[in-house]
Amino acid sequence: MTTPATILIVDDEPRNRRLLEVLLQPEGYTTICAADGPAALAAILDNKVDLILLDVMMPGMSGHVVAETIKANPLTKSIPIIMLTAHVDRETRLAALASGVEEFLTKPVDRAELWLRVRNLLRLKEYADLQAHYSSTLELEVAERSADLQRFRLAMDATFDAIILFDSASMKFIEINSTASSMLGYAREELLAMTAQQLYGAPDGVVEASFAAIIAGDTTAMVNTVHLRCKDGQYLPVEIHTHAHLSGADSMIVAVLRDITERAAADERLQRMAHYDSLTGLPNRALFNETLRKTMSLAADKGWAIAVMFVDIDHFKNINDTMGHAAGDDLLGQVAERLVHCVRVRDTVGRLGGDEFALIVVMEGGQDSAAAVAKEIHKTLREPFWIGDQDVLVTASIGITVHPEDASDPATLIKYADTAMYRAKQAGRDTSRFFTAQMNTDLIARMALERALREAVDDQQFVLHYQPKVQLNTGRIVGVEALLRWERPGYGLVPPNDFIPLLETTGLITEVGSWVIAESARQIAQWMRTDVGPVRIAVNVSGRQFVEGDVDGDVAAALLAHGIDAHLLELELTETSLMANTARTIATLHKLKARGVQLSIDDFGTGYSCLAYLRHFPIDKLKIDVAFVRHVTDNADDAAIARTIIRMAHSLKLEVIAEGVETPAQLSYLVRQGCDQIQGYLVSRPLPAEALEDLLRDGSLLPARSSAAAASRTSLLLVGADPTAISALESVLRPDGYRIFTAGSAEEGLNVLALHHVHVILCDDGIGLVDGAEFFSKVQTLHPDPLRILLADADDAAALIRGVNRGRVHAIYPKPWHEDILREHMREAFKHYRLIRDMPLMRPPFDLSLPRPLIRTADPAFALPADAVARQRLTEQQG
């Protein structure tokens, strides 16, 4: 062209039009712009347009309609069109081609690609114009000898795309540019001697049919991906754009070829990324599902059964947390290798994500085949893994479902296998479970409950009940704990254990937990506006809420919204939640503490219970878990744990709260151990805010107590299964002014000890299911202060041995007993107790300077006078 080409830019966005003008300006093109389809058509009529850059998405008349209109007009159909689009999918490209466009450019437009596309199309248009000019007057051979055709050949050779012209009748080459020769490895003369069929390497009739479709105007045949045979015998993947040039009865096929070797390789990589797990090389979830579908179809024809197995590594998170994610990835890779070796070639192993693997096992021997595979997997995975420089032991939980017995579609089979796997975890891990109908029933119920929970969140069906906390030294309410309740329509109040775990697993706990904080702050503000006054509310914060949510932000927003003091809000966190993401946790706790919020550790004793960690957290209180409080009066281990927690907390200047207190015996025991606060049904069950207000106004729920207070009188406990004997002992000892308690069994005795301060215990050796020595063994752990005297037959060697070796008995008193001697020795026992209490640093043995010779027992600090034993033996001889 002797004059600059004119390019029409059609786009409804001014910014886009301006950008394209700027990009084209360095090439010297003349540009005109149109903001919509009608304006573009008008511009074509008023100007000689050489090429059009056309946007697809425009209001009113779309780019497709504009292109169809231009191509339908004989005067404008030869104007090449480049479609601009942000979409590169096949449907968009075919729609554009159907409207007649020659090229595509993807937004955002690359400047170099824009220049090349525009230049190449303008050259092709120039050639087409020359062909139209010469075809009516001269033969093609004459046109080739013309200077204009020579110039066109130079233009063809300058383009980066390969261009080939075919005669549609003979299928021979008419013209080839140098790019095509270089791409295919043939000299120009070699190509001119060939036919299209030889180049395509396609069966007879395929190329002819394709060219016939192009001449007939079939747009689907104009763009294809084919493999052309190069001179070296290799096949080259190319994208070929073809269109027909008609001149009377003759026709010519113009083909523009692009080498897509790199694109094909990239597509292959993308396909692999889309279908295979990058870490293990196993099929990913998408390919696994497709493989399962195909395997099920094949199994239907062959009559096979198929097992789908879910394999989940037990406690895999611990590996990541302790050894790092690189070690975790290494472990997953090794697990994948072992799983592949557990199945046959025709079976499939896939990784669905995280530490979750799945298998498709074709079975010929029923469920026994699947069970055998599961057994082999367990055996293989129990072998140590070498990670870094150490051995790592892992186990796995496996869920199994069978087709066609359990389900007939892939999605349901996978869901059932997943359900069975969770049952395996609930059964203790390192085991397998087959899916059952009951699991399906449970799953349906769980899904229904989950849907209802999501509706509960949206419809605000949750309420808070409040349980008082009582300070033991005053007996007054010092705060309440907010407890979440769900008022499910048609069901009433749903037990917390039925829905709170599901809130955790679904992640809804974060949203609900934020609401609980806000609602508690609102309730505090409401009570402050009444005669109830300020009440501290403790809110449970779940581990997931603390890690995934913004607890500090929720607290700050609640305090600001309701204008309350931060010290009236208390957060209760579990030990497990504190240990998750420790650095972030400590930072968040310090922010909350700086605001003035109280912080407690809930369910203490059930998690880490580690002082090394505890001292890093700005905690105010510890709560003894109800599991230890429930049996604190009759279980030595629980009692020891409760005492240890109280002493440890006080050493760290922390308050201690015992939750779940239900009996006076539990209360009395905790008071004597120095516990600061309690909550539980003994005080009050959780109540709605309105029902709680009368208790809050009164303020006092228990009498004031002191853990250090002891009974003003000396207290004696008589334990024995024979009521007559116990009554006789009580009659003998009551004149000495003792405060006497009696118990007919070991259980009653422990209950009395929990309720009352006892100084001396006199227990008959035969007290039912346990003997006196076993009873004293529990007493020694639960209540170490009272003196323990065993009443046993003098000649019963077994009782003496049990008392000394197992019973932790201070002394053994012989039967039958003498009244005066018994009374005297009880007075000496209480004197011994007072000596021990007054001299806490003294430890036996030491001399009590008793008036008679002593027979030493297990505790040298206390023994019975020798003459009591001698008198007993004399009586027996006289009898």
Disulfide bonds with the S-S distance in Angstrom:
none
